[in-house]
Amino acid sequence: MYMDEYRRWLESPVLSAAEHAELENIRDNEKEIESRFFAPLSFGTAGLRGVLGMGINRMNIYTVRQATQGLATLVTEHGEEACRRGVAVCYDCRHQSDEFAREAACVLAANGVRVHLFDAMRPTPELSFAVRKLGCIAGINITASHNPKEYNGYKAYWEDGAQLPPAEADVVSRAIAEVDVLGGARTCDFDEAVKSGLITYLGAEMDEAFLSYTQSLSVAGDAILKDADNLRIVYTPFHGTGYKLVPEILRRAGVKHLICDPVQSIPDPDFHTVKSPNPQDAEGFAGAIELAKANDVDLILGTDPDADRIGIVVRTRSGDYMTISGNQTGSLLTDFLIRARREQGKLPENAAIVKTIVTTDMARTIAEKNGVACFDTFTGFKFLAEQIGEFEEDGSHQYLLAFEESYGYLTGDGARDKDAVTAALLITEMAAWYELQGMTLADALESLYDKYGYFIDETVNLFFPGVDGLREMQNLMDGLRENTPASLAGIEVLRLRDYLSGTITDLKTGEVTPMKLKDSNVLGFDMADGTNFIIRPSGTEPKIRVYILLHGTDRAECRERIDAYKAVAKEFGA
């Protein structure tokens, strides 16, 4: 019971005076006590993520140690060689990130596992790259990505540089359950572990390896050089880890006129200039847009705090600044990579694009009309990485781009998680490539709509906060399975795709057929007008996401249809 666990923490001698005081301050707030102690943070294939604070349902040194002891168990079960290969540990700019990284390093070292610890905060893709480059058995990244300042997180990676596969995550989860959160994890003195060589630092040498690798992924570097006098860019790292490597890779590529937002280039765990440090939120670009207006800039780039996601804003011919969505950016990159490689005679015959089921079908249309295969996976970059790994094993395809609608992109074989550093380079090359043709990226997007039809994709977030939120979310999903609506927004539902059971149900005939993807709590409604209406509970936040993927020929008609679908989606959360 949560009150018993609260009292155990309150009376524990391992807590510091400040930690005890934090728990004393909530003694008369049972709702807050319940929120902190009703259940432990769940460790899944995405690791841990939660609000900072004392409690089993919070991110703190005790939950970090416990999680790391679980990961150490997984590593040691693979033998001495795995321990020697070690674990790379990275962290972002958030409150306590550096402390949590050191705590994780101490737990690993105490278990006889070698640690490669970055000497300062670094982008997520560099951690994935380091795991592969060094031949590590695993990796840890202390980050909550684009979550609000109150959060932190713990991402665990496996030897391929991707987030933990389900089987390995299950081993860690079971091991965590056997570790007492307050004192069950082994630990050691940090300085002694450094002296013994169990903990070593990663620094400039790994940065250089990562930057050199990123440069090798250029597909149209000559475009930047030819357009260097005209190409002007504003970049903002949203106070995060991209503040060094993104400007550096752009300068190495030949960008002459690069303006880094002077305020948002200062690392800040409170992200004081934005409500949310997320490039998906257009308001975060307000300062960058002002800089762009004052400096005759066509392209704005923004990366989230751990620099795995990137958003772009472009100037239109009317002089306004327009946000390009993750789906639109992925579609532009799909077309650009195919065309650029084809022009160079470097487009593989078995080329493929990989995306998630909730990502725009515009990319599929572009790919397939150009003779390139397109594969869908579940939401989450670990599934995209898994598909890329399958290509490596069976040799069936060579992927050009993997991306998801939430502003994550990957190309190349050096990393296995989304990479905003490389994406910044490719987007810049793409912008220069089009500028040499007298087009902005806004023009380029319109040309794709003219060629392939109009696609509009929007997401509605339904929030279910509090202790009862998870129950309410599950009740909604169960209800839609048991009583599938015959229509949505006045449009007939043709089929229900249940990605938990891995089945497709024809609502007219009742026929049930299997599909490849299964074991994920996602529902997809195939609508009579061709729309995909998909409902998915978030794996990291108390909300359900409703994805509306719509295609048509007329912009106004598409806008009207999607507004009707959005109204239906919002009713689910009422």
KOLFIFI-292369 format. One record per residue (C-alpha): residue in one letter; x, y, z. Coordinates in steps of 0.2 Angstrom, whole numbers, plus 5000, padded with zeros to 4 digits. Example, Ala and Ser with C-alpha at 12.3 -4.5 7.8 and 13.67 -1.06 7.14 Angstrom:
KOLFIFI-292369
- vexba, xx, yy, zz
- a, 5062, 4978, 5039
- s, 5068, 4995, 5036
end
This chain:
KOLFIFI-292369
- vexba, xx, yy, zz
- m, 5000, 5000, 5000
- y, 5007, 5017, 4996
- m, 5006, 5024, 5013
- d, 5017, 5010, 5020
- e, 5030, 5013, 5006
- y, 5029, 5032, 5010
- r, 5033, 5029, 5028
- r, 5047, 5017, 5024
- w, 5055, 5030, 5014
- l, 5052, 5043, 5027
- e, 5060, 5033, 5040
- s, 5074, 5026, 5029
- p, 5092, 5031, 5035
- v, 5099, 5031, 5018
- l, 5090, 5047, 5013
- s, 5098, 5064, 5015
- a, 5091, 5078, 5026
- a, 5085, 5087, 5010
- e, 5076, 5071, 5004
- h, 5068, 5068, 5021
- a, 5062, 5086, 5021
- e, 5054, 5084, 5004
- l, 5044, 5069, 5010
- e, 5040, 5078, 5026
- n, 5033, 5092, 5016
- i, 5019, 5081, 5009
- r, 5014, 5072, 5025
- d, 4997, 5080, 5025
- n, 4994, 5078, 5006
- e, 4988, 5060, 5003
- k, 4985, 5063, 4985
- e, 5003, 5068, 4982
- i, 5009, 5053, 4993
- e, 4998, 5042, 4982
- s, 5005, 5049, 4966
- r, 5023, 5046, 4971
- f, 5020, 5029, 4979
- f, 5005, 5020, 4971
- a, 5017, 5010, 4959
- p, 5035, 5010, 4953
- l, 5040, 5018, 4937
- s, 5037, 5005, 4923
- f, 5053, 5000, 4915
- g, 5050, 4996, 4896
- t, 5059, 4995, 4880
- a, 5060, 5014, 4881
- g, 5067, 5013, 4899
- l, 5061, 5025, 4912
- r, 5053, 5042, 4912
- g, 5045, 5052, 4926
- v, 5044, 5068, 4936
- l, 5059, 5072, 4947
- g, 5057, 5069, 4966
- m, 5057, 5057, 4980
- g, 5046, 5041, 4978
- i, 5045, 5025, 4968
- n, 5035, 5034, 4955
- r, 5048, 5047, 4952
- m, 5065, 5049, 4945
- n, 5078, 5050, 4958
- i, 5095, 5043, 4962
- y, 5087, 5028, 4970
- t, 5076, 5023, 4955
- v, 5091, 5026, 4944
- r, 5102, 5015, 4954
- q, 5088, 5001, 4955
- a, 5086, 5002, 4936
- t, 5105, 5001, 4933
- q, 5106, 4986, 4944
- g, 5093, 4978, 4933
- l, 5103, 4982, 4918
- a, 5120, 4976, 4926
- t, 5111, 4960, 4929
- l, 5107, 4958, 4911
- v, 5125, 4962, 4906
- t, 5133, 4951, 4919
- e, 5122, 4936, 4913
- h, 5131, 4938, 4896
- g, 5148, 4934, 4904
- e, 5165, 4942, 4907
- e, 5167, 4947, 4889
- a, 5151, 4958, 4889
- c, 5157, 4966, 4905
- r, 5174, 4970, 4897
- r, 5164, 4977, 4882
- g, 5156, 4989, 4894
- v, 5142, 5001, 4894
- a, 5142, 5019, 4886
- v, 5134, 5032, 4897
- c, 5128, 5049, 4891
- y, 5117, 5063, 4898
- d, 5108, 5079, 4893
- c, 5105, 5096, 4901
- r, 5091, 5092, 4913
- h, 5091, 5094, 4932
- q, 5101, 5080, 4940
- s, 5106, 5072, 4923
- d, 5125, 5073, 4926
- e, 5122, 5066, 4944
- f, 5111, 5052, 4938
- a, 5124, 5047, 4925
- r, 5138, 5046, 4938
- e, 5126, 5036, 4949
- a, 5123, 5024, 4935
- a, 5141, 5023, 4931
- c, 5145, 5018, 4950
- v, 5132, 5004, 4950
- l, 5139, 4997, 4934
- a, 5157, 4998, 4940
- a, 5152, 4990, 4957
- n, 5145, 4975, 4947
- g, 5162, 4973, 4937
- v, 5155, 4981, 4921
- r, 5167, 4993, 4912
- v, 5159, 5011, 4909
- h, 5163, 5023, 4895
- l, 5156, 5039, 4902
- f, 5154, 5055, 4892
- d, 5163, 5070, 4900
- a, 5149, 5082, 4897
- m, 5131, 5082, 4890
- r, 5130, 5075, 4872
- p, 5116, 5072, 4859
- t, 5107, 5055, 4860
- p, 5113, 5050, 4842
- e, 5131, 5051, 4848
- l, 5127, 5039, 4862
- s, 5120, 5027, 4850
- f, 5135, 5030, 4838
- a, 5147, 5027, 4853
- v, 5139, 5010, 4857
- r, 5142, 5004, 4840
- k, 5159, 5012, 4837
- l, 5166, 5005, 4854
- g, 5157, 4988, 4852
- c, 5149, 4991, 4869
- i, 5136, 4978, 4875
- a, 5124, 4992, 4881
- g, 5121, 5010, 4883
- i, 5112, 5022, 4895
- n, 5106, 5039, 4891
- i, 5100, 5050, 4905
- t, 5087, 5061, 4896
- a, 5068, 5065, 4895
- s, 5070, 5071, 4877
- h, 5057, 5085, 4874
- n, 5047, 5083, 4890
- p, 5044, 5098, 4902
- k, 5057, 5103, 4914
- e, 5050, 5093, 4928
- y, 5054, 5077, 4920
- n, 5070, 5066, 4918
- g, 5072, 5049, 4911
- y, 5083, 5034, 4908
- k, 5085, 5026, 4891
- a, 5093, 5009, 4890
- y, 5102, 5003, 4873
- w, 5108, 4987, 4868
- e, 5123, 4982, 4857
- d, 5116, 4987, 4841
- g, 5114, 5005, 4847
- a, 5095, 5004, 4847
- q, 5084, 5005, 4863
- l, 5083, 4988, 4872
- p, 5073, 4974, 4863
- p, 5058, 4968, 4872
- a, 5066, 4952, 4878
- e, 5081, 4961, 4885
- a, 5069, 4974, 4893
- d, 5059, 4960, 4901
- v, 5075, 4953, 4909
- v, 5080, 4970, 4916
- s, 5062, 4973, 4922
- r, 5062, 4957, 4932
- a, 5079, 4960, 4939
- i, 5073, 4977, 4945
- a, 5058, 4970, 4954
- e, 5070, 4960, 4964
- v, 5081, 4975, 4969
- d, 5076, 4985, 4985
- v, 5075, 5003, 4978
- l, 5082, 5011, 4994
- g, 5098, 5000, 4996
- g, 5097, 4984, 4985
- a, 5109, 4991, 4971
- r, 5127, 4988, 4972
- t, 5137, 5005, 4971
- c, 5155, 5011, 4973
- d, 5165, 5027, 4975
- f, 5166, 5036, 4959
- d, 5184, 5042, 4960
- e, 5190, 5025, 4965
- a, 5181, 5017, 4950
- v, 5190, 5030, 4939
- k, 5207, 5026, 4946
- s, 5204, 5008, 4944
- g, 5200, 5010, 4925
- l, 5182, 5003, 4927
- i, 5176, 5021, 4922
- t, 5184, 5030, 4908
- y, 5179, 5046, 4900
- l, 5173, 5049, 4882
- g, 5176, 5066, 4875
- a, 5183, 5076, 4860
- e, 5189, 5060, 4851
- m, 5172, 5053, 4850
- d, 5165, 5069, 4845
- e, 5177, 5070, 4830
- a, 5172, 5052, 4825
- f, 5154, 5056, 4826
- l, 5156, 5072, 4816
- s, 5167, 5063, 4803
- y, 5154, 5049, 4801
- t, 5140, 5062, 4799
- q, 5150, 5071, 4785
- s, 5151, 5055, 4776
- l, 5132, 5054, 4775
- s, 5131, 5069, 4764
- v, 5121, 5067, 4748
- a, 5122, 5084, 4740
- g, 5136, 5093, 4749
- d, 5141, 5102, 4733
- a, 5124, 5111, 4734
- i, 5129, 5120, 4750
- l, 5145, 5125, 4743
- k, 5137, 5132, 4727
- d, 5124, 5141, 4737
- a, 5135, 5146, 4752
- d, 5134, 5165, 4748
- n, 5115, 5165, 4748
- l, 5111, 5151, 4761
- r, 5106, 5159, 4777
- i, 5101, 5148, 4792
- v, 5095, 5152, 4810
- y, 5098, 5137, 4822
- t, 5091, 5135, 4840
- p, 5095, 5120, 4851
- f, 5081, 5124, 4863
- h, 5094, 5126, 4877
- g, 5100, 5108, 4874
- t, 5114, 5097, 4869
- g, 5114, 5101, 4850
- y, 5122, 5118, 4854
- k, 5140, 5112, 4849
- l, 5139, 5098, 4836
- v, 5124, 5105, 4825
- p, 5133, 5121, 4822
- e, 5149, 5112, 4819
- i, 5143, 5100, 4806
- l, 5134, 5114, 4797
- r, 5150, 5124, 4796
- r, 5160, 5109, 4791
- a, 5148, 5107, 4777
- g, 5151, 5125, 4770
- v, 5137, 5135, 4778
- k, 5144, 5153, 4779
- h, 5129, 5162, 4786
- l, 5124, 5153, 4802
- i, 5115, 5162, 4816
- c, 5114, 5153, 4832
- d, 5100, 5159, 4844
- p, 5111, 5168, 4857
- v, 5098, 5165, 4871
- q, 5092, 5147, 4867
- s, 5110, 5141, 4864
- i, 5114, 5143, 4882
- p, 5111, 5126, 4891
- d, 5097, 5128, 4903
- p, 5087, 5114, 4913
- d, 5073, 5126, 4915
- f, 5071, 5130, 4897
- h, 5065, 5147, 4902
- t, 5062, 5154, 4885
- v, 5049, 5141, 4880
- k, 5033, 5133, 4888
- s, 5039, 5116, 4880
- p, 5057, 5112, 4874
- n, 5049, 5103, 4859
- p, 5052, 5108, 4841
- q, 5034, 5101, 4837
- d, 5028, 5117, 4847
- a, 5029, 5131, 4835
- e, 5028, 5145, 4848
- g, 5046, 5139, 4854
- f, 5053, 5146, 4838
- a, 5047, 5164, 4841
- g, 5064, 5171, 4845
- a, 5072, 5162, 4831
- i, 5059, 5169, 4819
- e, 5063, 5186, 4825
- l, 5081, 5183, 4821
- a, 5077, 5176, 4804
- k, 5066, 5191, 4800
- a, 5081, 5203, 4805
- n, 5094, 5194, 4795
- d, 5085, 5189, 4778
- v, 5084, 5170, 4783
- d, 5074, 5157, 4774
- l, 5077, 5142, 4785
- i, 5076, 5139, 4803
- l, 5082, 5123, 4812
- g, 5078, 5118, 4830
- t, 5083, 5103, 4839
- d, 5075, 5096, 4856
- p, 5085, 5095, 4872
- d, 5094, 5079, 4868
- a, 5096, 5083, 4849
- d, 5087, 5068, 4843
- r, 5072, 5077, 4835
- i, 5072, 5092, 4823
- g, 5059, 5104, 4818
- i, 5060, 5117, 4803
- v, 5052, 5133, 4799
- v, 5054, 5141, 4782
- r, 5050, 5158, 4774
- t, 5037, 5158, 4761
- r, 5036, 5169, 4745
- s, 5024, 5180, 4755
- g, 5037, 5183, 4768
- d, 5028, 5174, 4781
- y, 5037, 5160, 4791
- m, 5029, 5143, 4790
- t, 5031, 5128, 4801
- i, 5035, 5111, 4792
- s, 5028, 5096, 4801
- g, 5037, 5080, 4805
- n, 5027, 5071, 4791
- q, 5030, 5085, 4779
- t, 5049, 5085, 4782
- g, 5050, 5066, 4781
- s, 5041, 5067, 4764
- l, 5052, 5080, 4758
- l, 5068, 5070, 4763
- t, 5061, 5055, 4755
- d, 5059, 5063, 4739
- f, 5075, 5072, 4740
- l, 5086, 5057, 4745
- i, 5078, 5046, 4731
- r, 5081, 5060, 4718
- a, 5098, 5065, 4723
- r, 5104, 5047, 4724
- r, 5096, 5043, 4707
- e, 5105, 5058, 4699
- q, 5121, 5052, 4706
- g, 5118, 5034, 4700
- k, 5119, 5028, 4719
- l, 5101, 5023, 4722
- p, 5101, 5005, 4727
- e, 5089, 4993, 4717
- n, 5083, 4987, 4733
- a, 5081, 5004, 4742
- a, 5068, 5006, 4755
- i, 5060, 5019, 4766
- v, 5055, 5014, 4784
- k, 5041, 5023, 4794
- t, 5029, 5020, 4808
- i, 5010, 5015, 4806
- v, 5005, 5033, 4812
- t, 5017, 5042, 4800
- t, 5010, 5050, 4784
- d, 5006, 5039, 4769
- m, 5013, 5053, 4758
- a, 5031, 5045, 4760
- r, 5024, 5028, 4754
- t, 5016, 5036, 4739
- i, 5032, 5045, 4735
- a, 5043, 5030, 4737
- e, 5032, 5017, 4728
- k, 5029, 5029, 4713
- n, 5048, 5030, 4712
- g, 5051, 5011, 4713
- v, 5056, 5011, 4731
- a, 5049, 5000, 4744
- c, 5041, 5007, 4760
- f, 5039, 4997, 4776
- d, 5028, 5001, 4792
- t, 5033, 4997, 4810
- f, 5025, 5001, 4827
- t, 5028, 5018, 4834
- g, 5045, 5020, 4842
- f, 5062, 5021, 4835
- k, 5067, 5005, 4842
- f, 5055, 4996, 4830
- l, 5062, 5006, 4815
- a, 5079, 5001, 4821
- e, 5073, 4983, 4822
- q, 5067, 4983, 4804
- i, 5084, 4991, 4798
- g, 5093, 4976, 4808
- e, 5082, 4964, 4798
- f, 5087, 4972, 4782
- e, 5106, 4970, 4787
- e, 5103, 4951, 4791
- d, 5093, 4946, 4776
- g, 5100, 4958, 4763
- s, 5083, 4961, 4756
- h, 5084, 4980, 4756
- q, 5095, 4995, 4759
- y, 5086, 5008, 4769
- l, 5088, 5026, 4763
- l, 5078, 5035, 4777
- a, 5069, 5029, 4793
- f, 5057, 5042, 4801
- e, 5042, 5045, 4812
- e, 5029, 5059, 4812
- s, 5036, 5065, 4829
- y, 5051, 5074, 4821
- g, 5063, 5059, 4821
- y, 5074, 5054, 4806
- l, 5089, 5042, 4803
- t, 5100, 5038, 4789
- g, 5116, 5028, 4788
- d, 5123, 5013, 4798
- g, 5132, 5022, 4812
- a, 5118, 5025, 4824
- r, 5101, 5016, 4828
- d, 5091, 5030, 4836
- k, 5084, 5046, 4828
- d, 5098, 5058, 4824
- a, 5095, 5077, 4823
- v, 5113, 5081, 4820
- t, 5113, 5071, 4803
- a, 5096, 5077, 4799
- a, 5101, 5095, 4801
- l, 5115, 5092, 4788
- l, 5103, 5083, 4776
- i, 5089, 5097, 4778
- t, 5102, 5110, 4775
- e, 5108, 5101, 4759
- m, 5090, 5099, 4753
- a, 5087, 5118, 4756
- a, 5102, 5123, 4746
- w, 5098, 5110, 4732
- y, 5081, 5118, 4730
- e, 5087, 5136, 4732
- l, 5099, 5133, 4717
- q, 5083, 5129, 4707
- g, 5074, 5145, 4713
- m, 5063, 5136, 4726
- t, 5061, 5137, 4745
- l, 5056, 5121, 4755
- a, 5039, 5128, 4755
- d, 5039, 5129, 4736
- a, 5046, 5111, 4736
- l, 5032, 5105, 4747
- e, 5019, 5112, 4736
- s, 5027, 5104, 4721
- l, 5025, 5087, 4729
- y, 5007, 5090, 4733
- d, 5004, 5095, 4715
- k, 5013, 5078, 4709
- y, 5006, 5066, 4722
- g, 4990, 5074, 4729
- y, 4986, 5083, 4745
- f, 4990, 5074, 4762
- i, 4985, 5081, 4779
- d, 4990, 5072, 4795
- e, 4986, 5078, 4812
- t, 4986, 5072, 4830
- v, 4974, 5075, 4844
- n, 4981, 5072, 4862
- l, 4968, 5066, 4875
- f, 4975, 5069, 4893
- f, 4971, 5057, 4907
- p, 4980, 5064, 4922
- g, 4981, 5057, 4940
- v, 4980, 5040, 4948
- d, 4965, 5035, 4938
- g, 4971, 5041, 4921
- l, 4979, 5024, 4916
- r, 4963, 5015, 4921
- e, 4952, 5027, 4910
- m, 4964, 5025, 4896
- q, 4962, 5006, 4896
- n, 4944, 5007, 4898
- l, 4943, 5018, 4882
- m, 4953, 5006, 4872
- d, 4943, 4991, 4878
- g, 4927, 4999, 4874
- l, 4932, 5003, 4856
- r, 4937, 4985, 4854
- e, 4921, 4978, 4861
- n, 4909, 4991, 4853
- t, 4918, 4996, 4837
- p, 4908, 5011, 4830
- a, 4901, 5009, 4813
- s, 4905, 5026, 4808
- l, 4916, 5041, 4813
- a, 4912, 5059, 4808
- g, 4898, 5052, 4797
- i, 4910, 5041, 4787
- e, 4908, 5022, 4787
- v, 4922, 5012, 4796
- l, 4926, 4998, 4784
- r, 4939, 4988, 4795
- l, 4946, 4988, 4812
- r, 4965, 4985, 4814
- d, 4969, 4978, 4831
- y, 4987, 4979, 4833
- l, 4986, 4970, 4850
- s, 4979, 4954, 4843
- g, 4987, 4957, 4826
- t, 4970, 4955, 4817
- i, 4960, 4965, 4804
- t, 4941, 4964, 4806
- d, 4930, 4968, 4791
- l, 4915, 4976, 4799
- k, 4903, 4972, 4785
- t, 4907, 4953, 4784
- g, 4914, 4950, 4801
- e, 4929, 4941, 4793
- v, 4945, 4941, 4803
- t, 4962, 4940, 4795
- p, 4979, 4941, 4803
- m, 4992, 4954, 4800
- k, 5011, 4955, 4803
- l, 5011, 4968, 4817
- k, 5004, 4963, 4834
- d, 5006, 4964, 4853
- s, 5004, 4983, 4854
- n, 4989, 4992, 4861
- v, 4984, 5001, 4846
- l, 4968, 5002, 4836
- g, 4967, 5008, 4818
- f, 4950, 5012, 4809
- d, 4951, 5010, 4790
- m, 4938, 5023, 4784
- a, 4927, 5023, 4768
- d, 4935, 5039, 4762
- g, 4953, 5032, 4763
- t, 4957, 5040, 4780
- n, 4967, 5031, 4793
- f, 4961, 5035, 4810
- i, 4973, 5027, 4823
- i, 4972, 5027, 4842
- r, 4987, 5024, 4853
- p, 4990, 5026, 4872
- s, 5007, 5035, 4875
- g, 5021, 5024, 4882
- t, 5028, 5039, 4892
- e, 5014, 5051, 4896
- p, 4997, 5050, 4903
- k, 4988, 5053, 4887
- i, 4981, 5044, 4872
- r, 4986, 5050, 4854
- v, 4973, 5050, 4840
- y, 4982, 5051, 4823
- i, 4971, 5056, 4808
- l, 4980, 5052, 4791
- l, 4970, 5059, 4777
- h, 4973, 5061, 4758
- g, 4963, 5070, 4744
- t, 4965, 5081, 4729
- d, 4957, 5097, 4736
- r, 4965, 5106, 4751
- a, 4949, 5115, 4757
- e, 4939, 5098, 4756
- c, 4953, 5089, 4765
- r, 4953, 5103, 4779
- e, 4935, 5101, 4781
- r, 4936, 5082, 4783
- i, 4950, 5082, 4795
- d, 4941, 5095, 4806
- a, 4926, 5083, 4807
- y, 4937, 5069, 4812
- k, 4946, 5080, 4825
- a, 4930, 5084, 4833
- v, 4926, 5065, 4835
- a, 4943, 5062, 4842
- k, 4940, 5075, 4856
- e, 4924, 5067, 4861
- f, 4933, 5052, 4866
- g, 4942, 5062, 4879
- a, 4927, 5071, 4886
end
